[in-house]
Every structure is written in structure tokens, then in C-alpha cells.
Amino acid sequence: MAGKGSIADKQIVVVGANRGIGLEFARQFLEKGNKVVATARDLSKASQLTKLKEQHPGLELTELDVTSPESRQEWAQSLRKKLKAVDYLINNAGVASWGGLGQLTEDELLHCIRTNTVGPLMVTQEVLGAGLLKNGSVVANLTSKMGSMSDNTSGGTYAYRASKAALNAVTKSLSIDLEDRGITAVLLHPGWVKTDMTRHSGLIDAHTSVAGLIAVLESSKPLVGRWYDYKHEEIPW
Ligand SMILES: NC(=O)c1ccc[n+]([C@@H]2O[C@H](COP(=O)([O-])OP(=O)(O)OC[C@H]3O[C@@H](n4cnc5c(N)ncnc54)[C@H](OP(=O)(O)O)[C@@H]3O)[C@@H](O)[C@H]2O)c1
């Protein structure tokens, strides 16, 4: 299935929206006239999201820790009271891990995989189980070029690379399993973006990245099981 044209009047969930790319997704979707449910792990610390709600009172703020089964279940139940369907599920929450050979711990590796791979899959499963993903819905998972095998020419970064490569595999299977139901699963690479994750050392700002990624979702490009960056370029696996 290809992108579906202008994204307006849709019901959108952005996971991990209290800062960085997720916050920008929430902002741009709101500016385009969508209903947005945003998540943060701790709303009492989500000052930028609270400020965004002052400008857009319709923005719904919810708490979700993607690594916690209890949090995921409670959150998905509460989502059913807020939305009739999820047109776009943006699985954006993620953590970095830069540990190289000799420094990486098992705990760090597992935490990264739990957040970046297990989290998006289980969140998608909960939203699906709650009956909110329907014919026409899109699940967009934020991955990284660091998860590409063919792009890996520098080694290292074991946990982050492995977690995103596994997310890519997960998303490919979702795209196949959900296609019959008219649900699209797609991978998005935001580019190297100036956020807390990159200690603001990226090449582009979050606004440019997210505007490009939303344009990909709105484009006529085939989306099911594909992997695009913010410039609409397909990333080699
Ligand atoms: N920035 C880049 O250049 C770049 C490049 C490629 C891919 N990406 C991907 O793009 C996504 C967003 O990155 P970013 O640069 O915006 O990162 P960021 O500024 O570090 O923000 C990460 C977001 O994920 C949330 N998060 C982390 N662990 C979570 C958990 N267990 N449960 C729920 N939320 C959690 C954070 O919430 P807290 O504030 O509570 O921690 C925060 O909202 C990530 O998946 C990242 O891997 C980024």
C-alpha cells in the first residue's frame, strides 16, 4: 500500500513524545489538524509537551514506559477511551548505546533491545489487541541506518545496531502479517538529528527530519515493509 496523501483529521499516537523527534512529530501532526495522543514516561517532567498542550488543548497526554508490561497494558486500555481507531502509530521511543567491544555490558545490551525492539513490537501488539489498528492504519517504526548490515562499515555500537536491526526484522514480519488486514508497517530513518540522543551533534534539526518523514508517509511511495529516510530515499537492509 502506498502513502495516503495529506495527513489531516487523523487519529495519531506518538510514543516517546516529550522531547526530540517524538515531540516534533506531535507538534507537526497537531499543526496539520490531527488528533494526537502523545506519550511520555513521566508527565511531571514533560515540560515541553505540557507547553505544546497549552497551544493545542486537544492534545492528549498519557504515560507509557515501553519496557514495562504493566504500563503497556494499562496504557492501551486507557487509549481505547480516548480514540476509536489509531490511523498512525508512531513508535518513536528509543535509547542509544554507544558501548564498543570490551566496554559493553550484558545489561546495557538487553536494555537497548528491550527498549528499541521489544518495546515497539509489544506496544503494537497491545494497540492491535485493543482493536485500534484497522484497515488503513499505519504503524511507523523509527529505526536507524545503524541497523543496516550493508551500511555497517565502521563496526562497534553493538547494542544499538543489534536493537535496530532486530526492529527492522520485526517490522518486516509485521508488514507481512498485517497487510491482509489493510494495515501498513513501515520503517523510518530520521537522519542524523540534533537531539539529546546525539548530544545535539546531528546534521539536521528535528523539524527538517520530521517534515521529511511525514512527507514520506503522505507520498505515493509504496510503504508496506519498506524503509525510507527523511529525504525519501530507500535504505539498503
Ligand atoms: N537523533 C538521531 O540522529 C536518530 C538517528 C536515527 C534514529 N533515531 C531514532 O529516533 C527515535 C527518537 O530519537 P531522538 O533523537 O528523538 O531521541 P531522544 O531525544 O533521546 O528521545 C528519546 C525519546 O524516547 C523516550 N524513551 C526512552 N526510553 C523509553 C521507554 N522505556 N519508554 C518510553 N519512552 C522512552 C524518551 O523519553 P524519556 O525522556 O522519558 O527518556 C524520549 O521521549 C529513536 O528511536 C532513535 O533511535 C534517532
The ligand as an SDF file (V2000), in Angstrom:
LIG
                    3D

 48 52  0  0  0  0  0  0  0  0999 V2000
   18.6560   11.5460   16.6920 N   0  0  0  0  0  0  0  0  0  0  0  0
   19.0990   10.8140   15.6710 C   0  0  0  0  0  0  0  0  0  0  0  0
   20.0350   11.2340   14.9310 O   0  0  0  0  0  0  0  0  0  0  0  0
   18.4850    9.4720   15.3570 C   0  0  0  0  0  0  0  0  0  0  0  0
   19.0210    8.7470   14.2760 C   0  0  0  0  0  0  0  0  0  0  0  0
   18.4450    7.5180   13.9460 C   0  0  0  0  0  0  0  0  0  0  0  0
   17.3740    7.0390   14.6610 C   0  0  0  0  0  0  0  0  0  0  0  0
   16.8710    7.7540   15.7090 N   0  0  0  0  0  0  0  0  0  0  0  0
   15.7350    7.1840   16.4370 C   0  0  0  0  0  0  0  0  0  0  0  0
   14.6930    8.1380   16.5240 O   0  0  0  0  0  0  0  0  0  0  0  0
   13.9610    7.9620   17.7420 C   0  0  0  0  0  0  0  0  0  0  0  0
   13.9130    9.2730   18.5090 C   0  0  0  0  0  0  0  0  0  0  0  0
   15.2400    9.6900   18.7660 O   0  0  0  0  0  0  0  0  0  0  0  0
   15.6200   11.1040   19.4260 P   0  0  0  0  0  0  0  0  0  0  0  0
   16.8710   11.5310   18.7710 O   0  0  0  0  0  0  0  0  0  0  0  0
   14.4550   11.9990   19.4500 O   0  0  0  0  0  0  0  0  0  0  0  0
   15.9850   10.6110   20.9100 O   0  0  0  0  0  0  0  0  0  0  0  0
   15.8650   11.3460   22.3210 P   0  0  0  0  0  0  0  0  0  0  0  0
   15.9360   12.8220   22.1560 O   0  0  0  0  0  0  0  0  0  0  0  0
   16.8500   10.6730   23.2050 O   0  0  0  0  0  0  0  0  0  0  0  0
   14.3700   10.9500   22.7730 O   0  0  0  0  0  0  0  0  0  0  0  0
   14.0630    9.6100   23.0190 C   0  0  0  0  0  0  0  0  0  0  0  0
   12.6140    9.5060   23.4410 C   0  0  0  0  0  0  0  0  0  0  0  0
   12.3580    8.1250   23.7470 O   0  0  0  0  0  0  0  0  0  0  0  0
   11.7750    8.0700   25.0510 C   0  0  0  0  0  0  0  0  0  0  0  0
   12.0490    6.8150   25.7390 N   0  0  0  0  0  0  0  0  0  0  0  0
   13.2520    6.2590   26.0460 C   0  0  0  0  0  0  0  0  0  0  0  0
   13.0760    5.1120   26.7270 N   0  0  0  0  0  0  0  0  0  0  0  0
   11.7310    4.9450   26.8690 C   0  0  0  0  0  0  0  0  0  0  0  0
   10.9100    3.9760   27.4890 C   0  0  0  0  0  0  0  0  0  0  0  0
   11.4240    2.9220   28.1300 N   0  0  0  0  0  0  0  0  0  0  0  0
    9.5750    4.1250   27.4220 N   0  0  0  0  0  0  0  0  0  0  0  0
    9.0130    5.1820   26.7910 C   0  0  0  0  0  0  0  0  0  0  0  0
    9.7330    6.1610   26.2100 N   0  0  0  0  0  0  0  0  0  0  0  0
   11.0740    6.0360   26.2460 C   0  0  0  0  0  0  0  0  0  0  0  0
   12.3910    9.2440   25.7960 C   0  0  0  0  0  0  0  0  0  0  0  0
   11.6560    9.5180   26.9680 O   0  0  0  0  0  0  0  0  0  0  0  0
   12.4160    9.9780   28.3460 P   0  0  0  0  0  0  0  0  0  0  0  0
   12.5880   11.4620   28.2500 O   0  0  0  0  0  0  0  0  0  0  0  0
   11.4780    9.5490   29.4330 O   0  0  0  0  0  0  0  0  0  0  0  0
   13.7240    9.2560   28.3960 O   0  0  0  0  0  0  0  0  0  0  0  0
   12.2880   10.3070   24.7070 C   0  0  0  0  0  0  0  0  0  0  0  0
   10.9790   10.8080   24.6330 O   0  0  0  0  0  0  0  0  0  0  0  0
   14.6720    6.8260   18.4930 C   0  0  0  0  0  0  0  0  0  0  0  0
   14.0260    5.5980   18.2420 O   0  0  0  0  0  0  0  0  0  0  0  0
   16.0620    6.8230   17.8760 C   0  0  0  0  0  0  0  0  0  0  0  0
   16.7080    5.5720   17.9890 O   0  0  0  0  0  0  0  0  0  0  0  0
   17.4050    8.9610   16.0780 C   0  0  0  0  0  0  0  0  0  0  0  0
  1  2  1  0
  2  3  2  0
  2  4  1  0
  4  5  1  0
  4 48  2  0
  5  6  2  0
  6  7  1  0
  7  8  2  0
  8  9  1  0
  8 48  1  0
  9 10  1  0
  9 46  1  0
 10 11  1  0
 11 12  1  0
 11 44  1  0
 12 13  1  0
 13 14  1  0
 14 15  2  0
 14 16  1  0
 14 17  1  0
 17 18  1  0
 18 19  2  0
 18 20  1  0
 18 21  1  0
 21 22  1  0
 22 23  1  0
 23 24  1  0
 23 42  1  0
 24 25  1  0
 25 26  1  0
 25 36  1  0
 26 27  1  0
 26 35  1  0
 27 28  2  0
 28 29  1  0
 29 30  1  0
 29 35  2  0
 30 31  1  0
 30 32  2  0
 32 33  1  0
 33 34  2  0
 34 35  1  0
 36 37  1  0
 36 42  1  0
 37 38  1  0
 38 39  2  0
 38 40  1  0
 38 41  1  0
 42 43  1  0
 44 45  1  0
 44 46  1  0
 46 47  1  0
M  CHG  2   8   1  16  -1
M  END
$$$$
